Amino acid sequence: MLLQLVPNAEAARFCLPYEPFCALAADIISRAPPLASLRKLAFSSISNDRFLLVDQATPIMRLAQNLEALHFDRCGAVTNLFSASLGRNSPADPPPLSKLTELSLADSQLSVASLAALLNSVGPRLSKFKIRRSSPTLSFGDVLAVLQPWKGTLRELTILNSHEAPSEPIGSVAGILLLREFYALETLCVEAADLEFLEYLSRQPGVSSLFPPSLRDFRLRGDPRRVAAIMRDPLVAFNATKY
């Protein structure tokens, strides 16, 4: 592997080819020594018309035992074998990505099950999470629900769309209230379409604010009319230092 020629590398990016080639490469990579200096890995599909099976990256990820940041572009799916592929033999074993603090998923088509399978391998230090969805397979509330184990460590959260998104379905709006439980959150970047139905939420018992008291930086993306309407709603009032 070329990485063995730069044993002190701290970051690397890989464009992964099709699955048959990855299976052959995995056997070769499995015999390579660990790269203790690697802190950041980024993966994407070699083809612009294909989405990545995230499991294909596990042979390389296993070499980076001190991984802190992980980025995936055009991620299509994660299987239930992902964690085992990273060396976790039973649920009692510690998460293989125990030192990960940053996870970024661009142009994601991940389902709720795929995102849960990926996060099942992440340890307790996650403080920065970003996802840009390219399909409606994952709602805003779904993302918040899957991220609940890190509600005490997440400081930066970004949930965006790479397509013109419809409003959040009324049936899943209640999931947005989970946002209040992320009590370490300081920076939030979201789509205006995901914060629709605030009038509906304001009628729910005990709902006075959408955000945790820790929030200081709020970034809202979308149609200016939607943004203006949302910013006037009392549910988005918070002790911000930055808008």
Contacts in CASP RR format, 6 or more apart in sequence:
PFRMAT RR
TARGET T0000
AUTHOR 0000-0000-0000
METHOD contacts of the structure
MODEL  1
MLLQLVPNAEAARFCLPYEPFCALAADIISRAPPLASLRKLAFSSISNDR
FLLVDQATPIMRLAQNLEALHFDRCGAVTNLFSASLGRNSPADPPPLSKL
TELSLADSQLSVASLAALLNSVGPRLSKFKIRRSSPTLSFGDVLAVLQPW
KGTLRELTILNSHEAPSEPIGSVAGILLLREFYALETLCVEAADLEFLEY
LSRQPGVSSLFPPSLRDFRLRGDPRRVAAIMRDPLVAFNATKY
1 28 0 8 1.000
1 29 0 8 1.000
1 32 0 8 1.000
3 9 0 8 1.000
3 12 0 8 1.000
3 32 0 8 1.000
3 35 0 8 1.000
3 38 0 8 1.000
3 63 0 8 1.000
4 32 0 8 1.000
4 33 0 8 1.000
4 35 0 8 1.000
7 35 0 8 1.000
7 37 0 8 1.000
8 37 0 8 1.000
9 35 0 8 1.000
9 37 0 8 1.000
9 38 0 8 1.000
10 37 0 8 1.000
10 38 0 8 1.000
10 39 0 8 1.000
10 40 0 8 1.000
11 38 0 8 1.000
11 39 0 8 1.000
11 40 0 8 1.000
11 41 0 8 1.000
11 42 0 8 1.000
12 38 0 8 1.000
12 40 0 8 1.000
12 41 0 8 1.000
12 42 0 8 1.000
13 41 0 8 1.000
13 42 0 8 1.000
13 43 0 8 1.000
13 44 0 8 1.000
14 41 0 8 1.000
14 42 0 8 1.000
14 43 0 8 1.000
14 44 0 8 1.000
14 57 0 8 1.000
14 60 0 8 1.000
15 43 0 8 1.000
15 44 0 8 1.000
15 45 0 8 1.000
15 46 0 8 1.000
16 22 0 8 1.000
16 43 0 8 1.000
16 44 0 8 1.000
16 45 0 8 1.000
16 46 0 8 1.000
16 52 0 8 1.000
16 56 0 8 1.000
16 57 0 8 1.000
17 46 0 8 1.000
18 46 0 8 1.000
18 47 0 8 1.000
18 50 0 8 1.000
19 53 0 8 1.000
19 56 0 8 1.000
22 56 0 8 1.000
22 59 0 8 1.000
25 59 0 8 1.000
26 58 0 8 1.000
26 59 0 8 1.000
29 59 0 8 1.000
29 60 0 8 1.000
29 62 0 8 1.000
29 63 0 8 1.000
30 59 0 8 1.000
30 62 0 8 1.000
32 63 0 8 1.000
33 63 0 8 1.000
34 63 0 8 1.000
34 64 0 8 1.000
34 65 0 8 1.000
35 63 0 8 1.000
35 64 0 8 1.000
36 65 0 8 1.000
36 66 0 8 1.000
37 66 0 8 1.000
38 63 0 8 1.000
38 64 0 8 1.000
38 66 0 8 1.000
38 67 0 8 1.000
39 64 0 8 1.000
39 66 0 8 1.000
39 67 0 8 1.000
39 68 0 8 1.000
39 69 0 8 1.000
40 67 0 8 1.000
40 68 0 8 1.000
40 69 0 8 1.000
40 70 0 8 1.000
40 71 0 8 1.000
41 57 0 8 1.000
41 60 0 8 1.000
41 61 0 8 1.000
41 64 0 8 1.000
41 67 0 8 1.000
41 69 0 8 1.000
41 70 0 8 1.000
41 71 0 8 1.000
42 70 0 8 1.000
42 71 0 8 1.000
42 72 0 8 1.000
42 73 0 8 1.000
43 52 0 8 1.000
43 54 0 8 1.000
43 56 0 8 1.000
43 57 0 8 1.000
43 60 0 8 1.000
43 71 0 8 1.000
43 72 0 8 1.000
43 73 0 8 1.000
44 52 0 8 1.000
44 72 0 8 1.000
44 73 0 8 1.000
44 74 0 8 1.000
45 51 0 8 1.000
45 52 0 8 1.000
45 73 0 8 1.000
45 74 0 8 1.000
48 74 0 8 1.000
50 74 0 8 1.000
51 74 0 8 1.000
51 75 0 8 1.000
51 76 0 8 1.000
51 77 0 8 1.000
51 107 0 8 1.000
51 109 0 8 1.000
52 72 0 8 1.000
52 73 0 8 1.000
52 74 0 8 1.000
52 75 0 8 1.000
52 76 0 8 1.000
53 76 0 8 1.000
53 77 0 8 1.000
53 78 0 8 1.000
53 79 0 8 1.000
54 72 0 8 1.000
54 75 0 8 1.000
54 76 0 8 1.000
54 77 0 8 1.000
54 78 0 8 1.000
54 82 0 8 1.000
54 114 0 8 1.000
54 118 0 8 1.000
55 78 0 8 1.000
55 79 0 8 1.000
55 81 0 8 1.000
55 82 0 8 1.000
55 85 0 8 1.000
57 72 0 8 1.000
58 82 0 8 1.000
58 85 0 8 1.000
58 86 0 8 1.000
61 67 0 8 1.000
61 70 0 8 1.000
61 86 0 8 1.000
61 97 0 8 1.000
62 86 0 8 1.000
62 87 0 8 1.000
62 96 0 8 1.000
66 99 0 8 1.000
67 97 0 8 1.000
67 99 0 8 1.000
67 100 0 8 1.000
68 99 0 8 1.000
68 100 0 8 1.000
68 101 0 8 1.000
68 102 0 8 1.000
69 100 0 8 1.000
69 101 0 8 1.000
69 102 0 8 1.000
69 103 0 8 1.000
69 104 0 8 1.000
70 97 0 8 1.000
70 100 0 8 1.000
70 102 0 8 1.000
70 103 0 8 1.000
70 104 0 8 1.000
71 103 0 8 1.000
71 104 0 8 1.000
71 105 0 8 1.000
71 106 0 8 1.000
72 104 0 8 1.000
72 105 0 8 1.000
72 106 0 8 1.000
72 108 0 8 1.000
73 106 0 8 1.000
73 107 0 8 1.000
74 106 0 8 1.000
74 107 0 8 1.000
74 134 0 8 1.000
75 105 0 8 1.000
75 106 0 8 1.000
75 107 0 8 1.000
75 108 0 8 1.000
75 109 0 8 1.000
75 110 0 8 1.000
76 108 0 8 1.000
76 109 0 8 1.000
76 110 0 8 1.000
76 114 0 8 1.000
77 109 0 8 1.000
77 110 0 8 1.000
77 111 0 8 1.000
77 114 0 8 1.000
78 110 0 8 1.000
78 114 0 8 1.000
78 115 0 8 1.000
78 117 0 8 1.000
78 118 0 8 1.000
79 114 0 8 1.000
79 117 0 8 1.000
80 117 0 8 1.000
82 117 0 8 1.000
82 118 0 8 1.000
82 120 0 8 1.000
82 121 0 8 1.000
83 95 0 8 1.000
83 96 0 8 1.000
83 117 0 8 1.000
83 120 0 8 1.000
83 121 0 8 1.000
86 96 0 8 1.000
86 97 0 8 1.000
86 121 0 8 1.000
87 93 0 8 1.000
87 96 0 8 1.000
88 94 0 8 1.000
88 95 0 8 1.000
88 96 0 8 1.000
88 121 0 8 1.000
94 123 0 8 1.000
95 120 0 8 1.000
95 121 0 8 1.000
95 122 0 8 1.000
95 123 0 8 1.000
95 124 0 8 1.000
96 121 0 8 1.000
97 121 0 8 1.000
97 122 0 8 1.000
97 123 0 8 1.000
98 123 0 8 1.000
98 124 0 8 1.000
98 125 0 8 1.000
99 123 0 8 1.000
99 125 0 8 1.000
100 122 0 8 1.000
100 123 0 8 1.000
100 125 0 8 1.000
100 126 0 8 1.000
101 125 0 8 1.000
101 126 0 8 1.000
101 127 0 8 1.000
101 128 0 8 1.000
102 126 0 8 1.000
102 127 0 8 1.000
102 128 0 8 1.000
102 129 0 8 1.000
103 118 0 8 1.000
103 119 0 8 1.000
103 122 0 8 1.000
103 126 0 8 1.000
103 128 0 8 1.000
103 129 0 8 1.000
103 130 0 8 1.000
104 128 0 8 1.000
104 129 0 8 1.000
104 130 0 8 1.000
104 131 0 8 1.000
105 130 0 8 1.000
105 131 0 8 1.000
105 132 0 8 1.000
106 130 0 8 1.000
106 132 0 8 1.000
106 162 0 8 1.000
107 132 0 8 1.000
107 134 0 8 1.000
107 162 0 8 1.000
108 131 0 8 1.000
108 132 0 8 1.000
108 133 0 8 1.000
108 134 0 8 1.000
108 135 0 8 1.000
108 138 0 8 1.000
109 133 0 8 1.000
109 134 0 8 1.000
109 135 0 8 1.000
109 137 0 8 1.000
110 118 0 8 1.000
110 131 0 8 1.000
110 137 0 8 1.000
110 138 0 8 1.000
111 137 0 8 1.000
111 138 0 8 1.000
112 137 0 8 1.000
112 138 0 8 1.000
112 142 0 8 1.000
112 146 0 8 1.000
115 131 0 8 1.000
115 138 0 8 1.000
115 142 0 8 1.000
115 143 0 8 1.000
115 146 0 8 1.000
116 146 0 8 1.000
119 146 0 8 1.000
119 147 0 8 1.000
119 149 0 8 1.000
122 150 0 8 1.000
124 149 0 8 1.000
124 150 0 8 1.000
124 153 0 8 1.000
125 153 0 8 1.000
126 150 0 8 1.000
126 153 0 8 1.000
126 154 0 8 1.000
127 150 0 8 1.000
127 153 0 8 1.000
127 154 0 8 1.000
127 155 0 8 1.000
127 156 0 8 1.000
127 184 0 8 1.000
128 154 0 8 1.000
128 155 0 8 1.000
128 156 0 8 1.000
129 147 0 8 1.000
129 150 0 8 1.000
129 154 0 8 1.000
129 156 0 8 1.000
129 157 0 8 1.000
129 158 0 8 1.000
130 156 0 8 1.000
130 157 0 8 1.000
130 158 0 8 1.000
130 159 0 8 1.000
130 160 0 8 1.000
131 138 0 8 1.000
131 143 0 8 1.000
131 158 0 8 1.000
131 159 0 8 1.000
131 160 0 8 1.000
132 158 0 8 1.000
132 160 0 8 1.000
132 161 0 8 1.000
132 162 0 8 1.000
133 159 0 8 1.000
133 160 0 8 1.000
133 161 0 8 1.000
133 162 0 8 1.000
133 163 0 8 1.000
133 165 0 8 1.000
134 161 0 8 1.000
134 162 0 8 1.000
134 163 0 8 1.000
135 163 0 8 1.000
136 165 0 8 1.000
136 166 0 8 1.000
139 168 0 8 1.000
139 169 0 8 1.000
139 172 0 8 1.000
139 194 0 8 1.000
140 159 0 8 1.000
140 168 0 8 1.000
140 172 0 8 1.000
140 175 0 8 1.000
140 176 0 8 1.000
140 190 0 8 1.000
140 191 0 8 1.000
140 194 0 8 1.000
141 168 0 8 1.000
141 172 0 8 1.000
141 175 0 8 1.000
141 176 0 8 1.000
141 178 0 8 1.000
142 172 0 8 1.000
143 159 0 8 1.000
144 175 0 8 1.000
144 176 0 8 1.000
144 178 0 8 1.000
144 179 0 8 1.000
144 182 0 8 1.000
145 175 0 8 1.000
145 178 0 8 1.000
147 154 0 8 1.000
147 157 0 8 1.000
147 182 0 8 1.000
148 178 0 8 1.000
148 181 0 8 1.000
151 181 0 8 1.000
151 182 0 8 1.000
151 183 0 8 1.000
151 184 0 8 1.000
152 182 0 8 1.000
152 183 0 8 1.000
152 184 0 8 1.000
153 184 0 8 1.000
154 182 0 8 1.000
154 184 0 8 1.000
154 185 0 8 1.000
155 184 0 8 1.000
155 185 0 8 1.000
155 186 0 8 1.000
155 187 0 8 1.000
156 185 0 8 1.000
156 186 0 8 1.000
156 187 0 8 1.000
157 182 0 8 1.000
157 185 0 8 1.000
157 187 0 8 1.000
157 188 0 8 1.000
157 189 0 8 1.000
158 188 0 8 1.000
158 189 0 8 1.000
158 190 0 8 1.000
159 189 0 8 1.000
159 190 0 8 1.000
159 191 0 8 1.000
159 194 0 8 1.000
160 189 0 8 1.000
160 190 0 8 1.000
160 191 0 8 1.000
160 221 0 8 1.000
161 191 0 8 1.000
161 193 0 8 1.000
165 191 0 8 1.000
165 193 0 8 1.000
165 194 0 8 1.000
166 193 0 8 1.000
167 193 0 8 1.000
167 196 0 8 1.000
167 197 0 8 1.000
168 176 0 8 1.000
168 193 0 8 1.000
168 194 0 8 1.000
168 195 0 8 1.000
168 196 0 8 1.000
168 197 0 8 1.000
170 197 0 8 1.000
170 200 0 8 1.000
173 196 0 8 1.000
173 197 0 8 1.000
173 200 0 8 1.000
173 201 0 8 1.000
174 204 0 8 1.000
176 194 0 8 1.000
176 195 0 8 1.000
176 201 0 8 1.000
176 210 0 8 1.000
177 201 0 8 1.000
177 204 0 8 1.000
177 207 0 8 1.000
177 210 0 8 1.000
179 185 0 8 1.000
179 188 0 8 1.000
179 210 0 8 1.000
179 211 0 8 1.000
179 212 0 8 1.000
180 209 0 8 1.000
180 210 0 8 1.000
180 211 0 8 1.000
180 212 0 8 1.000
181 212 0 8 1.000
182 212 0 8 1.000
182 214 0 8 1.000
183 212 0 8 1.000
183 213 0 8 1.000
183 214 0 8 1.000
184 212 0 8 1.000
184 214 0 8 1.000
185 211 0 8 1.000
185 212 0 8 1.000
185 214 0 8 1.000
185 215 0 8 1.000
186 214 0 8 1.000
186 215 0 8 1.000
186 216 0 8 1.000
186 217 0 8 1.000
187 215 0 8 1.000
187 216 0 8 1.000
187 217 0 8 1.000
187 219 0 8 1.000
188 211 0 8 1.000
188 215 0 8 1.000
188 217 0 8 1.000
188 218 0 8 1.000
188 219 0 8 1.000
189 219 0 8 1.000
189 220 0 8 1.000
189 221 0 8 1.000
190 219 0 8 1.000
190 220 0 8 1.000
190 221 0 8 1.000
191 220 0 8 1.000
191 221 0 8 1.000
191 222 0 8 1.000
192 220 0 8 1.000
192 221 0 8 1.000
192 222 0 8 1.000
192 223 0 8 1.000
192 226 0 8 1.000
192 227 0 8 1.000
192 230 0 8 1.000
193 222 0 8 1.000
193 226 0 8 1.000
195 210 0 8 1.000
195 220 0 8 1.000
195 230 0 8 1.000
195 236 0 8 1.000
196 226 0 8 1.000
198 210 0 8 1.000
198 230 0 8 1.000
198 233 0 8 1.000
198 235 0 8 1.000
198 236 0 8 1.000
199 233 0 8 1.000
201 207 0 8 1.000
201 210 0 8 1.000
201 235 0 8 1.000
202 233 0 8 1.000
202 234 0 8 1.000
202 235 0 8 1.000
207 235 0 8 1.000
208 234 0 8 1.000
208 235 0 8 1.000
209 235 0 8 1.000
209 236 0 8 1.000
209 237 0 8 1.000
209 238 0 8 1.000
210 235 0 8 1.000
210 236 0 8 1.000
211 218 0 8 1.000
211 236 0 8 1.000
211 238 0 8 1.000
213 238 0 8 1.000
213 239 0 8 1.000
215 238 0 8 1.000
215 239 0 8 1.000
215 240 0 8 1.000
216 239 0 8 1.000
216 240 0 8 1.000
216 241 0 8 1.000
216 242 0 8 1.000
217 240 0 8 1.000
217 241 0 8 1.000
217 242 0 8 1.000
218 236 0 8 1.000
218 238 0 8 1.000
218 240 0 8 1.000
218 242 0 8 1.000
218 243 0 8 1.000
219 243 0 8 1.000
220 227 0 8 1.000
220 230 0 8 1.000
220 231 0 8 1.000
221 227 0 8 1.000
230 236 0 8 1.000
END
